[in-house]
């Protein structure tokens, strides 16, 4: 009887239905918005063409992908997509305020605006740097996304600082072209995620995690092991 009572007292574990992988959506939103802004920085796409995308695709859609990654217990994807979704929305909001508000526009024109953009990118480059290190635990494709993004952010940061001090914009333009490479890599990773998610076996290669191939790192366990149940 005691055993029967103990069995009845145990809570019943109800496993939730697994969610679809939101990473391809997040990568696609990041890639397209990055392409549009980078095309402007590289001087072949008109300005503000990226603005609506920053709010709704690179911003909102990527933020939602980050929230769904929390549901999937993917701390890396949740942090990356949520942060860069907020990045695009905050950048879009800043540019919109500058365009619509004469007061703000007067405060951040010329060198002040360029300095503001440079510091904005510098702060995100710090975040991107440690995410670049941890992306080695995901796949080669994701590592290349963060690597090319790091190069892009650093080039744009340097370029805007130089422009603020009266120098030419060639480094900013180089950052624009680096951003186009970043978008292409992110599109590849997104496309691979879509087709691999539709197939029983991987169809498009993304590369095994680099971290596990480094002898010293492969011996380090996760401080917070991920749960395996759905």
Secondary structure as UniProt FT lines:
FT   HELIX           2..9
FT   HELIX           23..41
FT   TURN            42..43
FT   TURN            47..50
FT   HELIX           51..55
FT   HELIX           56..61
FT   HELIX           62..71
FT   TURN            72..73
FT   HELIX           75..100
FT   HELIX           102..107
FT   HELIX           111..134
FT   HELIX           135..137
FT   HELIX           140..164
FT   TURN            165..166
FT   HELIX           170..197
FT   HELIX           211..213
FT   HELIX           215..218
//
